[in-house]
Amino acid sequence: MAAAPPSTAATRSLVTARIDTAALIRNADTIAARIAPAQLMAVVKADAYGHSTRLIAPALCAAGIRDFAVATVPEALALSQLLGTDAEASADVRILCWLFEPAADLTACTRAGIELGISTPEGLESAIAAGQATGITQNVHLKLDTGLGRNGLSLAQLEAVLNRLRQLADSCPRPVSGTVDAGDGRDAEAAVAAVPLRVTGLMTHFANADVPGDPATVDQLHRFDTLYGRLEAELPGALRAADLRVTLANSPAALSLDPVPGTHVRAGIGLYGISPFEHRTAAQLGLTPVMTVTSKVLNIKDVPAGHGASYGLTYRTARDTRFALVAGGYGDGLPRLAGNRGEVSIRGRRYPIVGRIAMDQMILDLGPAEAATAAEVAIGDEVVIIGDGTTGPSAEEWAAWCETINYEIVTCISSRVDRIAVGDRAAAGPPDISAATAGAEPEAVAHEH
Ligand SMILES: *Cc1c(COP(=O)(O)O)cnc(C)c1O
């Protein structure tokens, strides 16, 4: 890892997240190799799972990825702006989002060319309205609920959507000459431009893909196949793209199913080098964690036996010992649950977090002053709070201490933590990206979406 040592300037956040864009690209390559001939659609919602979309998306784009997905419309618009500045890529970058209020005014999406996942007849109506209001065709992916029970069209909702699409197709002006399939590119274009809405994709989402071999996944695949067959037959030709993009797999499905279903894979967590499986590590999957969260030792003091640590004095020293104060707390997104459970690493050695984690700081018990474990730690030492399991505790270890999943650990690293790009690509990349994230203008860093 070409790790640029973080600056010690006081203007930089005390807790920082190094984002290894070289590892990101290796992870993307590993996933792409596994899913071929399906293609990668990179999921960069929730600020790229806490890794900073401003660092992640341009790096993926520079590596040739053109399909992106986020959850919400504001995320999609911000991503469109971010990637729209890349002249080479902007022509063929596609951005999909699927979570919005069904009655919302979607014209901003239409104008930005953002594709919408449709999960309700009401949402379809809003997408049609946006296409009609702008005179621009709104591209949509029909999102089918095949068993997750979350978003996605139920069977009854799918009937309503199909009826509406038939009605819309009937009311659309026919192309002047030929049909969409006539093979004449200009006629096809004219016909397409006349429609307010076009179906460019079909999607569904798995409930249990992180449990390889789970029968629920097989059930969902069968249900999707059946619906796919119906849509192939019943989607009005004038309102469907010739090359429907079909996405089912998330990271766990992409990394476990054989064959991988669909034309594209909506992969998030795997890109960030984090395993979606409980019993398979990132290393076993050929993935490398992209984020390393580090901090600094700010104070060291010797305390007598019986001394308390932090709010509530939930920890008492059993003997004379040495405490280290480390910047980092729940205000940085480090869950309070890890107090008296978790560890961090200094110079490759693990130390326990004692007492409660506070908003901004935590206490380590380094051991008796005369022991090497304590003697070798100095004020200013780097502390690895989240590493890859060898450099420091992994996101999986944090998840176990905090009774959650690794997804939540990285996604919740807060906006107070500066994200700093490291890795070959970052070194060669445009200076404004890493500079903007280095803490010079904190409001311009990773907080805005
Ligand atoms: C978040 C999300 C994904 C990505 O899932 P990962 O497990 O992170 O790969 C894919 N599809 C949908 C609908 C999602 O909400």
The ligand as a Gaussian input file, in Angstrom:
#p B3LYP/6-31G(d) Opt

LIG

0 1
 C      -27.620000      -1.471000      -1.124000
 C      -28.195000      -2.191000      -2.256000
 C      -27.383000      -2.971000      -3.111000
 C      -25.920000      -3.264000      -2.806000
 O      -25.827000      -4.304000      -1.849000
 P      -24.409000      -4.853000      -1.355000
 O      -24.747000      -5.992000      -0.475000
 O      -23.740000      -3.746000      -0.634000
 O      -23.662000      -5.261000      -2.572000
 C      -27.961000      -3.506000      -4.243000
 N      -29.283000      -3.306000      -4.515000
 C      -30.091000      -2.609000      -3.710000
 C      -31.527000      -2.454000      -4.057000
 C      -29.594000      -2.037000      -2.534000
 O      -30.410000      -1.363000      -1.730000

